[in-house]
């Protein structure tokens, strides 16, 4: 790179495109597998071209605790896609799509089981079941926690 000249790098994962945020998170084949997999889990198409489009879908389809949970799922997914990119670029290692999905599911399960919340609708419970998220503790006298801690990440 010469002074004043920006050279875009090729995607370290697929090598087929310039490495833009849009490509890494939404067009890279492994990212598309993640969004398709999550779409199947939440029963809403999450395959989008940008984070703002994705968050717009969340606002339209969910509210309350489920809204926060889906945002958490999206953030965890983006984080793991970014880790995949960094490991490929800096360490020369790359997870298979199946291993990536397992990492995302485990991360979501762990993070949600650490937060106690009560979910009421059956559709919401099916999403919890898909990620092996426990809700029994919330019905055993533990207070329901509400947190706006994720809001600064998405604004």
N, C-alpha and C positions, 0 to 999 in steps of 0.2 A: 504494500500500500504506500503510495507516494503522498506527500503532504497535500491536503486538499482534494484528494481523489479517494472516493469510497468504493471499495470493491465488495460487492455482495458475495457471500460464500454459498457454496452448494450445500444442500441439506446433508448433514452428516449421517442421517439414517438411510435415506433412499438414493441420494445423489441425483435425483431427477429434477429438482426444482431449486430455485434460490431459497435460502433459509429466511423466510419472513415469519412473523408471528402467526399470520393467517395459515401459512403452510404447515408449520410445526404443530399447531394446536387443532387445526380443522381440516387440512387437506392431506396431510401425510397419511399413507395407508394404515398405519397402526392406530393413529388417532381416529380415523374413520371407523375402525373396528371397535374402539372404545365407545364412541358416540352411538353406534348402532346397537351395541350390547346394552348400554345404559337406556337407550330408547325402548328396548324390549323389556327391561326391568320396570321402568316407570310408566310404560304404556303410552308414551307421548314421543313423537319424533324429535330427537335432540340433535340431529345432524344439521348443523348450521355453518355459516361462513365466518361468524365473529362471536366474541363473548357477549357483546351487546344484544345480538339476535338471540343468543341462547338465554340470557337473563330475561329478555322480553317474554319468551315462552314460559319461563318459570313464573313470572308475575301473572300471566294469563291463566295458568292451570292450577296453581297451588296457593294456599294461604296458611297462616299460622305455623305450627310446628313442622308440618310437612313441607311448607315453603322453605323454612330454614334448613331442613334435612336435605332437600334436593339441592339447595345452594351448596351445602357442605359436600355433597356427593360430586357436584361439578368441580368445586375447588380441589378436592382430593384427586379427581381424575386429571385435571390440568397439571397439578403438581407432579403426578406420576408420569405423565407424558413428558414434562420438562426433565425429570430425572432420567427417563429413557434417552432423551436427546443428549443430555450432558454425559451420561455414561458412554454413549456411542461416540461422541465427539472427543472426549478427553481420556477415556479409558479403553476405547476400542471394543467395548462389550455391548451387546444388545440383547434384551430379553425377547423371547418369543411373544406374539400377541396373547397366547394363553397365559403365560407367566405374568405378563403385564396386567391382565384382567384379574388374576388371582391376587396380585399385590394391591390393586385398587379395592377389590372386595374386602380383603383383610383390613386395609386401612380404614375403610368406611365402617366396618363392623366394630373395630376397636374404638374409633372416635365416638361413635354414637352410643356404644355401651357404656362409655365413661360419662356421658350426659344422660341424666334421667329425664325422660319425658313420657307423656301419656298420649297415645294416638287413639283416636276414636273410630274412624271409618274403616270398613273392611278392605277397601282398596289400599288405604294407607298401610294397613297391617300386612298386606301381601308384599308391599315394597320392603317392609321391615323383615319379613320372613326371607325374602330373596337375599338379603345381606346378613342374615343370622343376627339381627339386632334384637336384644331382649327388652321386653317392656314390663315384665312381671314386677320388677323392683319399684316401678312408678306407682303401682297399685298397692304397695305394702306400707303406706304411710310416709314415704319419702316425699318431700316437697317437689312440685313441678318447677323445673328451672326454665327461665326464659332469659335469653341473652341476645344482645344486639352486637356481639363481638365480631361477627362476620361482616357487618355492614361496611366497615371501613375498607375491607378488602375489595368489595365490588363497586364501591362508589367512584 
